[in-house]
Amino acid sequence: MPAVNGGALAKAHKRGFNFAMPTLEQIENQVKQLTKTEEQALRDWLENMLEDELQMSDEFKAKIERGEQDIREGRVRTRKP
């Protein structure tokens, strides 16, 4: 397990958290038990993993191009906070 955010994920693993659970429900239940520091470490790890998967693949480039085309053609919506 990579040392992320001071090893918070590794510490959680040592306390008995198993992030390779067979079902999503089990993972969700264990994530709810994480400390705020461990939650942030998990979030950072997930964001990095997902970003790595999207790094400029042909599919990702096509999505960017479609988004830019939508903007040029006025197919946008404004979200107000």
C-alpha positions as CSV (number, residue, x, y, z in Angstrom):
1,M,0.0,0.0,0.0
2,P,1.5,3.4,-1.0
3,A,2.4,5.9,1.7
4,V,-0.1,8.7,1.1
5,N,-0.6,11.6,3.4
6,G,1.8,10.5,6.1
7,G,0.9,6.9,5.6
8,A,-2.8,7.3,6.8
9,L,-4.0,4.6,4.5
10,A,-1.3,2.2,5.7
11,K,-2.2,3.0,9.3
12,A,-5.9,2.3,8.5
13,H,-4.9,-1.0,6.9
14,K,-2.9,-2.0,9.9
15,R,-6.0,-1.4,12.1
16,G,-7.9,-4.0,10.2
17,F,-9.3,-2.1,7.3
18,N,-9.3,-4.1,4.2
19,F,-9.7,-2.0,1.1
20,A,-9.9,-5.0,-1.2
21,M,-13.3,-6.1,0.0
22,P,-15.4,-8.2,-2.3
23,T,-18.5,-6.0,-2.3
24,L,-19.1,-2.2,-2.6
25,E,-21.4,-2.3,0.4
26,Q,-18.5,-3.7,2.6
27,I,-16.2,-1.0,1.3
28,E,-18.7,1.7,1.9
29,N,-19.2,0.5,5.5
30,Q,-15.5,0.5,6.2
31,V,-14.9,3.9,4.6
32,K,-17.5,5.4,6.9
33,Q,-15.3,4.3,9.8
34,L,-12.2,6.2,8.6
35,T,-10.9,9.3,10.4
36,K,-11.0,12.6,8.5
37,T,-7.3,12.3,7.8
38,E,-7.8,8.8,6.4
39,E,-10.8,9.9,4.4
40,Q,-8.6,12.7,2.8
41,A,-5.8,10.3,2.1
42,L,-8.3,7.9,0.4
43,R,-9.8,10.8,-1.6
44,D,-6.3,11.9,-2.7
45,W,-5.4,8.4,-3.7
46,L,-8.6,7.9,-5.7
47,E,-8.3,11.2,-7.5
48,N,-4.7,10.4,-8.5
49,M,-5.6,6.9,-9.6
50,L,-8.6,8.2,-11.7
51,E,-6.5,11.0,-13.1
52,D,-3.8,8.6,-14.2
53,E,-6.3,6.5,-16.0
54,L,-7.6,9.5,-18.0
55,Q,-4.3,10.9,-18.9
56,M,-4.8,12.0,-22.5
57,S,-6.1,8.7,-23.9
58,D,-7.8,9.0,-27.3
59,E,-11.2,8.7,-25.5
60,F,-10.3,11.5,-23.1
61,K,-9.1,13.7,-26.0
62,A,-12.4,13.1,-27.8
63,K,-14.4,14.1,-24.7
64,I,-12.5,17.3,-24.4
65,E,-13.1,18.0,-28.1
66,R,-16.8,17.3,-27.7
67,G,-17.0,19.7,-24.7
68,E,-15.2,22.4,-26.6
69,Q,-17.6,22.0,-29.6
70,D,-20.6,22.2,-27.2
71,I,-19.2,25.4,-25.8
72,R,-18.6,26.9,-29.3
73,E,-22.2,26.0,-30.3
74,G,-23.8,27.3,-27.2
75,R,-24.8,24.0,-25.7
76,V,-23.9,24.9,-22.1
77,R,-25.7,25.4,-18.8
78,T,-24.7,27.7,-16.0
79,R,-24.8,26.3,-12.6
80,K,-25.5,28.8,-9.8
81,P,-24.2,28.0,-6.4
